[in-house]
Amino acid sequence: MNRLGAETSPYLLQHAHNPVDWYPWGEEALARARAEDKPILVSIGYAACHWCHVMERESFEKEDIAALMNEHFINIKIDREERPDLDHIYMDAVQAITGSGGWPLNVFLTPEGKPFYGGTYFPPRTVQHMPSWKDVLTGVARSFRERRKEVDDQADQLTRHIATTGSFDIGVTPSDDPLFNPDTLRQIKDRLLATADKEEGGFGRAPKFPQSFSIRYLLHYYYFTRDPEALDQACLSLDKMVAGGIYDQLGGGFARYSTDNEWLVPHFEKMLYDNALLVITLSEAYQLTKKERYREVIGQTLEFIDRELSDGQGGFYSALDADSEGIEGKYYVWDRAEIEAVLGADTDLFCTFYGVTEKGNWEGKNILTAPVDPTLAGSDRERLEKARFRLLEYRLRRVRPALDDKILLGWNALMNSAWAKAYGALGEEKYRDRAVANMNFLRQKLKGEGIYFYYHTYNKEKARFPAFLDDYACLVRALIDLQEITGEGEYLLHAREIVQFVLDHFSDGDSPFFFYTHREQQDIILRKKEVYDGATPSGNAVMALNLQYLSVVLDETEWRQRSLRMGKALSRPITTYPGSFGIWATLFQALTYNIPEVVITGERPESARKEFLQQFIPYRVFQSARQENTQFPLLRGKPVTASPMIFLCKNYACQSPVSEVITLIRLLENVQKFQG
């Protein structure tokens, strides 16, 4: 066993028995590189990464290749999900060198940690002009030994480049015209639809990712404009995904992306964050359309999270691998004969509905799909559901994909918001209970002090690494959402505490944006500001929305101004590339329209609160209270009576209270009509 055997990351532990003399990232490895003046090889991946496993089998497990690596390099393995800060830096370097990126990420550094060469997957033998891993190793070692000055110059140049990568056109506004107006929002909508697949849903061509941020923008756009084109594309995208192979028709939950345009063949890994973001999106789509299929998929996906990604204590694991028994997708695909052995007389019904044939639809096997309109099953729905459960029980006895059992703060916070949004849309009490239990878990297990105000990851009873901007931003959003579904103001007070910590320790004095890392973190070559939305939302974008919301709830005018400055400074890339700035685009909607302030008071406000939360109303500030409260400006002076009283306010000035949610909704609709 090498040094990775003492780690907690499942990905690092996967490599603990490699003959490579792997180090985890840390001072021991970096000090040895400096002392011996050796180049560093950093290899970055994650536990559910298919090609990471392939390269391990082909290269890192081979004695001759390991000997070459050990002789010429200090070898460091990094779990990108444990250390996204390092992944960001070195991914930017490889993208600058090669024009593309991905995982496994293999990058070569000087002894000072500066990158000078790298790539992604390298095969064991030269293939189609792709050099073998052995050739890369010997070539880099020779260059470092014989052309050191060129290597150092390249490393310095790359490091300077990385410092500005991702800044886009920050600070460049397109004109003096008001930015936050309906015309800007229409431009964003038009640009999204220009990239949309009008036949199969989604955006762009294969590989196709869910792009839930863009779908949510279109749902919100429809709310404000009643533009049917926006709603149609949003629903087409969701309908095609939930009917396709990217959605697990048996067990619920979504795979990371589709390898084809039709959403048939997924990359089979299941990530916690994808499922959280899609539950949030489906919850809003259900509120808006009341499509029963969305309710079903939300329920099945949350059952999957409970069944396969829950630690039983309130926390949620990170991912399930794409592979089982060394074969990608084996756990999820079927022969018709195997289905017949399980279902007997119900085989024909099941196979007809889920598209199963003798010949299969992928490599001789069947990936289950469903009709876009599952109501076609009609009176057979009960039989189909029973058959689905029987086949799921059978599948659970198969060799399961490996589980990445680390618990990440930011991803758990996203899942917390998903439980809250699902509770709001569907009213299931157990969803609210899951959100409360998860927040209790996060505050018990991942909260610390000082630079470790919160930790980033938790596994094997150990919390590690100072939390990053994304962690804090998503945690604040989860606290806001949790306050809305419970009426507990304490969540807002904790959110304020976290925001103040971020303002104090992550701010950039030269711009309104936040650095990704704490100012006292010492083990990186530079601090980056990440602004674009990737697979998970940008911490800066989420913080901008948080500041907007909390500026009202807590009467913090400067927080609203900072949110405005952040939006203005990114106006050009947001309007030009909205597919990469989906959360920012929704901020533009929030800044364009008046944000209604809604308060419910009453000795028993629960039923009115529950009814209100079922409504789709983007960008409203909402509080409820069962007793008089002077801590929050919106609640101050609001009477509490036996029957609920519902207030619609703007800038803390409230209309006369009404007693029914439906009356409030009519008042809101009148406000939106006036704005339009």
C-alpha positions in Angstrom: 0.0 0.0 0.0 1.3 3.5 -0.9 0.7 6.7 1.0 -2.9 7.0 -0.2 -3.9 4.2 2.1 -4.3 6.7 5.0 -6.7 8.9 3.0 -10.5 9.1 3.3 -11.4 9.8 -0.4 -12.8 6.7 -2.2 -11.0 7.8 -5.3 -7.6 8.0 -3.6 -8.2 4.7 -1.9 -8.9 3.1 -5.2 -5.2 3.9 -6.0 -3.8 2.9 -2.7 -2.4 -0.4 -4.0 -0.9 0.9 -7.2 2.8 0.3 -7.6 3.1 4.1 -8.2 4.5 5.9 -5.2 1.5 8.2 -5.0 1.3 11.0 -2.5 -1.8 13.0 -1.6 -1.5 16.7 -2.2 0.3 18.2 0.7 3.6 19.7 2.0 5.3 16.3 2.2 5.2 15.8 -1.5 5.8 19.4 -2.4 8.8 19.6 -0.1 10.3 16.5 -1.5 9.9 17.9 -5.1 11.7 21.1 -4.0 14.5 19.2 -2.1 15.2 16.8 -5.0 14.5 19.4 -7.7 12.1 16.9 -9.4 9.1 17.6 -11.6 5.7 16.8 -10.1 3.1 14.7 -11.9 -0.4 15.5 -10.6 -3.1 13.1 -11.7 -6.7 14.3 -11.0 -9.9 12.3 -11.2 -12.9 11.2 -9.2 -14.3 7.9 -8.0 -17.2 7.6 -10.6 -14.9 8.5 -13.6 -14.9 5.7 -16.2 -11.7 6.8 -18.1 -9.9 7.3 -14.8 -10.5 3.6 -14.1 -9.4 2.7 -17.6 -6.1 4.6 -17.2 -5.5 3.0 -13.8 -5.9 -0.5 -15.2 -3.8 0.2 -18.3 -1.0 2.2 -16.8 -0.9 2.9 -13.0 -1.2 -0.8 -12.1 1.7 -1.8 -14.4 5.0 -2.3 -12.7 7.2 -1.0 -15.6 5.2 2.2 -16.0 5.1 2.8 -12.2 8.9 2.4 -12.1 9.3 5.1 -14.8 6.9 7.4 -12.9 8.7 6.8 -9.6 12.1 7.3 -11.0 11.5 10.7 -12.7 8.6 12.3 -10.8 7.0 13.1 -7.5 3.6 11.6 -8.1 0.5 13.2 -6.6 -3.1 11.9 -6.8 -6.0 14.4 -6.3 -9.7 13.8 -6.0 -11.2 16.7 -7.9 -14.3 16.7 -5.7 -12.2 17.0 -2.6 -10.0 19.7 -4.0 -11.9 21.5 -6.7 -9.6 24.6 -6.2 -6.6 22.6 -7.5 -8.7 21.0 -10.3 -9.8 24.5 -11.5 -6.2 25.7 -11.7 -4.7 22.7 -13.4 -7.7 22.2 -15.7 -7.2 25.7 -17.0 -3.6 25.0 -17.7 -4.3 21.8 -19.7 -7.1 23.6 -21.6 -4.6 26.3 -22.5 -2.1 23.7 -23.7 -4.4 21.3 -25.6 -7.6 23.3 -26.2 -9.7 20.7 -24.3 -10.0 19.2 -20.9 -11.5 16.3 -19.0 -10.7 13.5 -16.5 -8.4 11.9 -15.8 -6.4 15.1 -15.8 -2.6 14.6 -15.9 -0.5 17.7 -15.5 3.2 18.1 -15.0 4.4 20.8 -12.6 7.7 22.4 -11.6 8.9 21.8 -8.1 7.2 25.1 -7.2 3.8 23.8 -8.3 3.6 25.7 -11.6 2.2 23.7 -14.6 4.2 23.4 -17.8 2.6 20.4 -19.7 -0.4 18.1 -19.5 -3.3 16.3 -21.0 -6.2 14.0 -20.1 -6.3 10.3 -20.9 -3.2 8.8 -22.4 -3.3 5.2 -23.7 -0.6 2.5 -22.9 0.4 2.4 -26.6 0.4 5.1 -29.4 -3.1 5.2 -30.9 -4.2 7.5 -33.8 -1.5 10.1 -33.2 -2.1 10.1 -29.5 1.2 9.4 -27.7 1.5 6.5 -25.3 1.8 7.3 -21.6 5.3 5.9 -21.6 6.3 8.3 -24.4 4.8 11.2 -22.5 6.7 10.4 -19.3 10.0 9.9 -21.0 9.6 13.1 -23.1 8.6 15.3 -20.2 11.4 13.9 -18.0 13.9 14.6 -20.8 12.6 18.1 -21.4 12.8 18.9 -17.7 16.4 17.7 -17.5 17.7 19.1 -20.8 15.6 22.2 -21.5 15.0 23.5 -18.0 14.9 27.2 -18.8 12.2 26.7 -21.5 10.2 24.6 -19.0 10.4 27.3 -16.3 9.5 30.0 -18.8 6.5 28.0 -20.0 5.4 27.4 -16.4 5.6 31.1 -15.6 3.7 32.1 -18.7 1.0 29.5 -18.1 0.6 30.6 -14.5 0.1 34.2 -15.6 -2.5 33.0 -18.1 -4.4 31.0 -15.5 -4.7 34.0 -13.2 -7.0 35.7 -15.8 -8.7 32.6 -17.3 -12.4 32.6 -16.8 -12.6 36.4 -16.3 -14.4 36.8 -19.7 -15.4 40.4 -20.1 -15.8 41.2 -16.4 -16.3 44.9 -15.9 -17.1 45.7 -19.6 -20.7 46.8 -19.9 -22.2 46.8 -23.5 -23.6 50.4 -23.3 -25.1 53.0 -21.0 -28.5 51.5 -21.6 -30.3 50.1 -18.5 -29.2 46.5 -18.3 -32.1 45.0 -16.3 -35.0 45.3 -18.6 -37.4 42.9 -20.5 -35.6 43.5 -23.8 -32.3 42.1 -22.3 -34.2 39.1 -21.0 -35.7 38.5 -24.4 -32.3 38.6 -26.0 -31.1 35.9 -23.5 -34.2 33.8 -24.3 -33.6 34.1 -28.0 -29.9 33.1 -27.7 -30.8 30.1 -25.6 -33.5 29.0 -28.1 -31.0 29.5 -31.0 -28.9 26.6 -29.5 -31.9 24.5 -28.5 -32.7 21.1 -30.0 -36.3 21.6 -31.1 -36.8 17.9 -31.8 -35.2 16.1 -28.9 -35.0 18.8 -26.3 -32.0 20.2 -24.5 -29.3 22.4 -26.0 -26.6 21.7 -28.5 -25.6 18.3 -29.8 -24.2 15.1 -28.2 -22.8 14.7 -25.6 -25.9 16.3 -24.1 -26.0 17.5 -20.5 -29.2 18.4 -18.7 -28.4 22.1 -18.5 -31.0 22.6 -15.8 -30.1 26.3 -15.4 -31.2 27.1 -18.9 -34.4 25.2 -18.5 -35.2 27.1 -15.3 -34.5 30.4 -17.0 -37.1 29.5 -19.7 -39.6 28.4 -17.0 -39.1 31.8 -15.3 -39.3 33.7 -18.5 -42.7 32.1 -19.3 -44.0 33.1 -15.9 -43.2 36.7 -16.6 -44.1 36.9 -20.3 -46.4 34.0 -21.0 -44.2 33.3 -24.1 -45.2 29.8 -25.1 -42.0 29.1 -27.0 -40.0 29.3 -23.7 -42.3 26.9 -21.9 -42.5 24.5 -24.8 -38.7 24.2 -25.0 -38.3 23.8 -21.3 -41.0 21.1 -21.1 -39.8 19.3 -24.2 -36.3 19.1 -22.7 -37.7 17.6 -19.4 -40.1 15.3 -21.2 -37.5 13.8 -23.4 -35.0 13.4 -20.6 -37.5 11.6 -18.2 -38.5 9.4 -21.1 -35.0 8.5 -22.1 -32.2 6.3 -20.9 -30.5 9.2 -19.0 -33.3 8.7 -16.5 -33.3 5.4 -14.6 -36.8 4.1 -15.4 -36.6 1.4 -12.8 -34.9 3.0 -9.8 -35.2 6.7 -10.4 -32.4 9.2 -10.6 -30.5 10.7 -13.5 -27.2 9.8 -15.1 -24.7 12.6 -15.7 -25.2 13.1 -19.4 -26.3 11.4 -22.6 -23.9 10.3 -25.3 -26.4 10.8 -28.1 -28.9 13.4 -29.1 -32.0 11.3 -28.1 -31.1 10.9 -24.4 -31.0 7.1 -24.9 -27.4 6.1 -23.9 -26.2 7.8 -20.8 -22.8 8.0 -19.3 -24.1 5.8 -16.5 -22.5 7.5 -13.4 -25.1 9.1 -11.1 -24.0 12.3 -9.3 -25.7 13.8 -6.3 -25.6 17.3 -7.7 -27.2 16.4 -11.0 -30.1 14.9 -9.3 -30.5 17.8 -6.8 -30.5 20.3 -9.7 -33.0 18.3 -11.7 -35.4 17.8 -8.7 -35.3 21.6 -8.2 -36.1 22.2 -11.9 -38.8 19.5 -12.1 -40.4 20.9 -8.9 -40.7 24.3 -10.6 -42.0 22.7 -13.8 -44.6 20.8 -11.8 -45.7 24.0 -10.0 -46.2 25.6 -13.4 -47.7 22.8 -15.4 -49.1 20.3 -12.9 -47.9 17.5 -15.2 -48.3 14.2 -13.3 -45.2 12.7 -14.9 -43.0 15.4 -13.2 -44.5 14.5 -9.8 -43.7 10.8 -10.4 -40.1 11.5 -11.4 -39.5 13.8 -8.5 -40.8 11.1 -6.1 -38.8 8.3 -7.8 -35.6 10.3 -7.8 -35.9 11.2 -4.2 -36.6 7.6 -3.4 -33.3 6.8 -5.2 -31.4 9.4 -3.2 -32.9 7.9 0.1 -32.2 4.3 -1.0 -28.7 4.6 -2.5 -27.1 7.9 -1.6 -28.1 8.4 2.0 -25.8 7.7 5.0 -28.8 7.1 7.3 -27.7 10.0 9.6 -28.9 12.9 7.4 -26.0 13.2 5.0 -25.9 12.3 1.3 -23.1 10.5 -0.5 -21.5 12.0 -3.7 -22.0 9.5 -6.5 -22.4 6.0 -8.0 -19.9 4.7 -10.5 -20.7 4.1 -14.1 -19.1 0.7 -14.0 -19.9 -2.5 -12.2 -17.9 -5.7 -12.6 -15.6 -3.6 -14.8 -18.2 -3.0 -17.4 -19.9 0.4 -17.9 -23.7 0.3 -17.5 -23.9 -3.4 -16.7 -26.0 -2.8 -13.6 -28.7 -1.0 -15.6 -29.2 -2.9 -18.8 -31.3 -6.0 -19.6 -31.8 -9.0 -21.9 -35.5 -9.6 -22.7 -35.1 -13.2 -21.5 -33.9 -12.0 -18.1 -36.9 -9.8 -17.7 -39.2 -12.7 -18.7 -37.7 -14.9 -16.1 -38.6 -12.3 -13.4 -42.0 -11.0 -14.7 -43.5 -14.0 -16.4 -47.0 -13.1 -17.7 -46.3 -9.3 -17.3 -43.3 -9.5 -19.7 -45.1 -8.3 -22.9 -46.7 -5.4 -21.2 -43.5 -4.3 -19.5 -41.4 -4.7 -22.6 -43.8 -2.9 -24.9 -44.0 0.1 -22.6 -40.3 0.3 -21.8 -39.1 -0.4 -25.4 -37.4 -3.7 -24.7 -36.7 -6.0 -27.7 -34.9 -9.3 -28.4 -32.1 -7.5 -30.2 -31.8 -4.6 -27.7 -31.1 -0.9 -28.3 -27.5 -0.7 -27.1 -24.7 -3.2 -27.7 -27.2 -6.1 -27.8 -28.7 -5.1 -24.5 -31.7 -2.9 -23.5 -31.6 0.4 -21.9 -35.1 1.0 -20.5 -37.0 4.0 -22.0 -40.5 5.2 -21.6 -43.1 6.9 -23.8 -43.0 10.7 -23.6 -46.6 10.5 -22.5 -46.8 7.6 -20.0 -50.6 8.1 -19.6 -50.7 5.9 -22.7 -50.5 3.0 -20.4 -54.0 3.8 -19.1 -55.6 1.0 -17.1 -52.3 -1.0 -17.1 -50.5 1.5 -14.9 -51.0 -0.5 -11.7 -49.6 -3.7 -13.3 -46.7 -1.8 -14.8 -45.8 -0.3 -11.4 -45.9 -3.7 -9.7 -43.7 -5.1 -12.5 -41.3 -2.2 -12.1 -40.9 -2.8 -8.4 -40.3 -6.6 -8.9 -37.6 -5.9 -11.5 -36.0 -3.2 -9.2 -35.9 -5.7 -6.3 -34.3 -8.2 -8.7 -31.7 -5.6 -9.8 -30.8 -4.7 -6.3 -29.3 -8.2 -6.0 -26.9 -7.6 -8.8 -23.3 -6.4 -8.2 -23.8 -2.8 -7.6 -21.6 0.1 -9.0 -19.1 1.4 -6.6 -20.3 4.1 -4.2 -18.3 7.3 -3.6 -19.3 7.7 0.0 -17.7 11.1 0.8 -20.1 13.8 1.9 -19.5 17.2 0.3 -20.9 20.4 1.9 -21.9 22.2 -1.3 -23.5 19.2 -3.0 -25.4 18.4 0.2 -26.6 22.0 0.4 -27.9 21.6 -3.2 -29.7 18.5 -2.2 -31.1 20.3 0.8 -32.6 22.9 -1.5 -34.0 20.1 -3.7 -35.8 18.5 -0.7 -37.2 22.0 0.2 -38.3 22.7 -3.4 -39.9 19.3 -3.7 -41.8 19.9 -0.4 -43.0 23.2 -1.7 -44.2 21.7 -4.9 -45.7 18.5 -3.7 -46.4 19.1 0.0 -44.9 15.8 1.2 -44.0 16.2 4.9 -41.1 13.7 4.6 -39.3 16.0 2.2 -39.3 18.8 4.6 -38.1 16.4 7.4 -35.2 15.3 5.1 -34.1 18.9 4.6 -34.2 19.7 8.3 -32.3 16.5 9.2 -29.7 17.2 6.5 -29.1 20.7 7.8 -28.7 19.4 11.3 -26.1 16.9 10.0 -24.1 19.6 8.1 -24.0 21.9 11.2 -23.0 19.0 13.5 -20.4 17.3 11.3 -19.0 20.0 9.0 -19.0 23.1 11.1 -15.8 24.2 12.7 -14.1 27.6 13.4 -11.6 30.1 12.0 -10.5 29.3 8.5 -12.5 26.1 9.0 -15.8 27.9 9.7 -17.2 25.0 7.6 -15.3 22.1 6.2 -15.7 21.0 2.6 -15.8 17.2 2.9 -16.7 14.6 5.5 -16.0 10.9 5.5 -15.1 8.1 7.9 -15.9 10.4 10.9 -13.4 13.0 9.7 -14.1 16.5 8.3 -11.3 17.9 6.0 -10.3 21.0 4.0 -11.6 24.5 4.4 -14.9 25.1 2.6 -14.8 26.8 -0.7 -17.0 29.6 -2.0 -19.4 27.2 -3.7 -19.9 25.4 -0.4 -20.8 28.6 1.4 -23.0 30.0 -1.4 -25.1 26.8 -1.7 -25.3 26.5 2.1 -26.7 30.0 2.4 -29.2 29.3 -0.4 -30.3 26.1 1.5 -30.8 28.0 4.7 -33.0 30.5 2.9 -35.1 27.7 1.3 -35.3 25.9 4.7 -36.5 29.1 6.4 -39.3 29.4 3.8 -40.6 25.9 4.4 -40.4 25.9 8.2 -40.9 29.5 9.2 -37.8 29.3 11.4 -36.0 32.6 11.4 -32.9 31.1 13.0 -31.9 29.7 9.6 -31.8 33.3 8.3 -29.6 34.5 11.2 -27.1 31.7 10.4 -27.2 32.6 6.8 -26.3 36.2 7.7 -23.4 34.9 9.8 -22.1 32.8 6.8 -22.5 35.7 4.4 -20.5 38.0 6.7 -17.8 35.4 6.9 -17.6 35.2 3.1 -17.5 39.0 2.8 -14.6 39.1 5.2 -12.5 36.3 3.9 -13.3 35.7 0.2 -13.8 39.3 -1.2 -11.7 40.7 -3.9 -10.8 44.4 -3.1 -10.7 45.2 -6.9 -14.1 43.9 -7.9 -17.5 42.9 -6.4 -16.7 39.2 -7.0 -15.4 36.6 -4.5 -12.4 34.4 -4.7 -13.0 30.6 -4.7 -10.7 30.1 -1.7 -10.2 31.6 1.7 -7.6 34.3 1.9 -5.5 32.3 4.4 -5.4 29.1 2.4 -1.7 28.6 1.6 -1.3 25.5 -0.5 -2.2 26.9 -4.0 -0.2 28.9 -6.5 -2.9 31.5 -6.9 -6.5 32.4 -6.0 -9.1 32.3 -8.7 -12.5 33.9 -9.2 -14.8 31.4 -10.9 -17.8 33.1 -12.5 -19.3 30.8 -15.1 -21.8 28.0 -14.3 -20.4 24.6 -15.0 -22.0 21.3 -13.9 -22.8 23.0 -10.6 -23.8 26.6 -10.2 -21.1 29.3 -9.9 -20.5 30.3 -6.3 -20.4 33.9 -7.3 -23.7 33.7 -9.1 -25.4 32.0 -6.1 -23.9 34.5 -3.8 -25.3 37.3 -5.9 -28.8 35.9 -5.6 -28.3 35.3 -1.9 -27.2 38.9 -1.4 -30.3 40.1 -3.3 -32.7 38.0 -1.2 -31.0 38.7 2.2 -30.7 42.4 1.5 -34.5 42.6 1.8 -34.9 40.1 4.7 -32.2 41.7 6.8 -32.3 45.3 5.5 -28.8 45.2 4.2 -28.8 47.9 1.4 -25.1 47.4 0.6 -25.7 43.7 -0.1 -28.2 44.6 -2.8 -25.8 47.1 -4.3 -23.1 44.5 -4.4 -25.4 42.0 -6.2 -26.2 44.7 -8.7 -22.6 45.5 -9.3 -21.8 41.8 -9.9 -24.6 41.5 -12.4 -23.5 44.6 -14.3 -19.9 43.6 -14.4 -20.8 40.4 -16.2 -23.5 41.8 -18.4 -21.7 41.1 -21.7 -21.0 37.3 -21.3 -24.4 36.8 -19.6 -26.3 38.2 -22.5 -23.9 36.7 -25.1 -23.4 33.2 -23.7 -26.4 32.5 -21.5 -25.9 28.8 -21.7 -22.7 29.1 -19.6 -24.2 31.7 -17.3 -27.7 30.3 -16.6 -27.8 31.3 -12.9 -26.5 34.8 -13.7 -29.3 35.0 -16.3 -31.9 34.3 -13.6 -30.3 37.0 -11.5 -31.0 39.4 -14.4 -34.7 38.4 -14.2 -34.7 39.0 -10.4 -33.1 42.5 -10.9 -35.5 43.4 -13.8 -38.9 42.7 -12.1 -40.1 44.0 -8.7 -39.5 41.2 -6.2 -42.7 40.8 -4.1 -42.4 40.5 -0.4 -44.9 38.0 1.1 -45.5 37.5 4.8 -47.9 35.1 6.5 -48.7 35.4 10.2 -51.0 33.4 12.4 -51.1 31.2 15.4 -51.3 28.3 12.9 -49.8 29.5 9.6 -48.8 26.0 8.4 -51.7 25.4 6.0 -51.5 28.8 4.4 -47.8 28.5 4.1 -48.0 25.1 2.5 -50.6 26.4 0.0 -48.5 29.4 -0.9 -45.4 27.3 -1.4 -47.2 25.2 -4.0 -47.4 28.3 -6.2 -44.7 29.0 -8.8 -43.6 32.5 -8.1 -39.9 33.1 -9.0 -37.9 35.7 -7.0 -40.3 36.4 -4.1 -39.1 37.0 -0.6 -41.2 35.0 1.8 -41.4 34.8 5.6 -44.0 33.4 8.0 -44.4 33.6 11.8 -46.6 32.3 14.5 -45.7 35.0 17.0 -44.8 38.7 16.8 -41.2 39.1 15.7 -39.0 42.2 15.8 -35.8 40.6 14.5 -36.7 41.0 10.8 -38.0 44.2 9.2 -40.7 42.3 7.2 -42.2 40.8 10.3 -41.9 43.9 12.5 -45.3 45.2 13.5 -47.3 42.4 11.8 -50.2 41.3 14.1 -50.6 37.6 14.8 -54.2 36.4 15.1 -55.9 33.0 15.3 -56.5 33.0 11.6 -53.7 33.4 9.1 -53.1 36.9 7.7 -51.3 37.2 4.3 -49.4 40.4 3.4 -48.1 41.5 0.0 -45.4 44.2 0.4 -42.9 46.2 -1.6 -40.0 47.9 0.1 -41.6 47.0 3.5 -44.8 48.9 2.6 -47.6 46.4 2.7 -51.1 46.3 1.3 -54.0 45.4 3.6 -53.8 41.7 4.6 -55.9 39.1 2.9 -57.0 35.8 4.4 -56.7 33.4 1.5 -53.7 32.5 -0.7 -55.8 32.6 -3.9 -56.6 36.3 -3.2 -52.9 37.0 -2.8 -52.1 35.2 -6.1 -54.6 37.5 -7.8 -52.9 40.6 -6.3 -49.5 39.3 -7.5 -50.9 38.7 -11.0 -52.1 42.2 -11.2 -48.6 43.5 -10.1 -47.0 41.4 -12.8 -49.4 42.6 -15.5 -48.6 46.2 -14.5 -44.9 45.5 -14.8 -45.3 43.9 -18.2 
